[in-house]
Amino acid sequence: MKKTRWIWAAVIFVMLSALLLGVAQALLVPHDRAANPEAFLLADYFEADVTLDEVVFVGDCEVYEAFSPVTMWQEYGIALRVCGTPQQLAWHSYAVLGEVFERSNPKVVVLSVYGLIYNEPQSEAYNRMVMDHLPASTTKWQVLNDAMTEGESELSYVWPLLRYHDRWSELSWRDVTTLFEKQDPVSIRGYLVQNGVVAGDAPNHEGALPPSETAFGEMALDYFDRIVSLCRENGAELVLIKAPTDSWRYPWHDEYEAKAIALAEKYDLPYYNFLNDIDAIGLDFSTDTYDAGLHLNVRGAEKLSVYFGKILKENYPLTDTRLRDHDCVVWAGDIARYEAQKREGAK
């Protein structure tokens, strides 16, 4: 009898310890989406019904701040979603696409080539904006080996409390309340609305750093090859793009352009560098950027979306989902949130 009591005591102790550790992890791991929207772009994706998406964008800010899904749907009926994250590199995009094909059957995948200029891990913070949201899988652990920066450990991605255990001093009541409330999506189908206007010059390289010698390096190209194979295995057309933004801080050098063109030719892929189409798109860098020319604001993104949407509609067998009642109902909610965010930001 005494032995039985000890066993039950041990079981209860283990269960209580697990519960307390679970609560501590939920509380300490950053979860307030409003405080850092870019960190939760993929969380939006994994909480959404993505089964009807026909076009998926992957890449960095050159996709999630440059293309408006609502505009493309309203103009052409294209059902699309953006799966971008800050500084999403080739290995990140490969891991994300693996999950995309597990959940849906897109006809077209659009990849930003800007991430290919990086051939080695850059930032733990940006790693976590991707890897923390991906479910456990063989692919995730394989990619982590290449994505982690110095000092990171795989165990901290399995048990994030190991990474965030020292956040106690930063906690606020907001951290507690957000544990018990359903938070709104931070994006509109992966697009992060930016309303600000900070005029910038037309793209130029004045004062820019020289081209990186490791751009389009061995590891980046290895993952690009995997992306191509993954798309072809799943019957999706891969399209390469470069957003129409270019600055001294993040320049798109002629050397990068030559490598992107060569890569597209090697794999027989379409490549659109929208820096060549600024006038045709109708971009005005005095009104269409929110940070002096580095990124497009919503006005610029809508112009680019109209332009690229036409290209997609004319070249790929995409469904006009505006003709389906169910899709119209679903998109009505996205459109309402989109217009609300535009109004709110314009105040």
Secondary structure, DSSP 8 states (H G I E B T S, - for coil): -HHHHHHHHHHHHHHHHHHHHHHHHHHHS---GGG-GGGGHHHHHHHS--TT--EEEEESHHHHTT--HHHHHHHH---EEEEE-TT--HHHHHHHHHHHHHH---SEEEEEGGGGG--S---HHHHHHHHTTS-S-HHHHHHHHHH--TT--THHHHSTHHHHGGGGGG--HHHHHGGGS----SSBTTB----------SS--TT-----TTTT-HHHHHHHHHHHHHHHHTT-EEEEEE-S---SSS---HHHHHHHHHHHHHHT--EEEGGGGHHHHT--TTTSBSSTTSSB-HHHHHHHHHHHHHHHHHHS----GGG-HHHHHHHHHHHHHHHHHHHHHH-
